[in-house]
Amino acid sequence: MRNEIIFTITESYDGGYEAAAVGHSIYTQSENANELAAVLRDAVKCHFNENNMPTTIRMHFVKDEVIAV
């Protein structure tokens, strides 16, 4: 398995996206999908040093849908 970090991505109620790393204390936000990857890269670079930085970022998008019964 590759050295990767997984982010759970949800749409914010106020617009944009919220991202939380699985197993790490990294949380960040993005105003739109176009800047999301860049924001995640910056967050990972700030959290890890060069010796243990993941080589891959996986974005897991979660979308809740509610339906009436």
MODAMO-V92656 format. One line per field, one symbol per residue. ss: DSSP state (H for helix, E for strand, C for the rest). phi: phi as a letter, one per 30 degrees, with the letter a starting at -180 (. if undefined). burial: 1 if it has 16 or more other C-alpha atoms within 10 Angstrom, else 0. A space follows every 10 residues. Layout:
# MODAMO-V92656
ss = ???
phi = ???
burial = ???
This chain:
# MODAMO-V92656
ss = CCCEEEEEEE ECCCCCEEEE ECCCCCEEEE CCHHHHHHHH HHHHHHHCCC CCCCCEEEEE ECCCCCCCC
phi = .ddbbccccb dddcjibbbb ddibcbbabb daddcedddd eddddddccd dbddcbcccc dcbdbcbdc
burial = 0000111011 1000001111 1000000111 0000010011 0011000000 0001001010 000000000
